[in-house]
Amino acid sequence: MNNADVEIYDLRGLKCPYPAIKTEKRLRGMVSGATLTVETTDPLAVIDIPHLCNEKGHKLLLSEKTDSGHRFVIRKG
């Protein structure tokens, strides 16, 4: 994977449901197989982002706690 295939999407500071809505919109504009890293501070994103991936056929590669919130790495399905 090269850096052109990875996007970092900073959604820190946004409250539910905006992180999931904006993540879904960003993924729609990406090519299949591309990777998106999402940074959030919304505690509900740990429920919403995995649910979004499951519903839309994306693969959640990583879900981890960070100092400022949470990081998700998603491969578009």
C-alpha positions, 0 to 999 in steps of 0.5 A, spaced: 500 500 500 502 506 498 500 513 501 496 515 495 491 509 497 490 512 504 486 518 506 486 521 514 479 524 515 479 528 521 472 528 524 474 530 532 470 535 535 463 532 531 458 529 535 453 523 533 451 522 528 456 526 524 462 522 524 458 516 521 454 520 516 461 524 514 465 517 513 459 514 509 459 520 504 467 520 504 467 512 503 462 513 497 467 518 493 473 513 494 475 507 489 474 500 492 479 497 496 482 504 498 483 505 505 480 511 510 483 513 517 478 516 521 479 520 527 474 522 532 472 524 539 465 522 539 464 516 544 458 513 540 463 513 534 465 506 537 458 503 535 456 507 529 463 506 525 463 499 526 455 498 524 456 503 518 462 498 515 458 492 517 451 495 513 455 498 507 460 492 506 466 495 508 472 492 512 474 495 519 481 494 519 483 497 526 479 500 531 483 503 537 483 508 542 487 514 542 489 520 547 484 524 544 479 519 542 478 514 537 481 512 530 478 507 525 482 504 519 477 502 514 478 499 507 472 500 502 468 494 500 
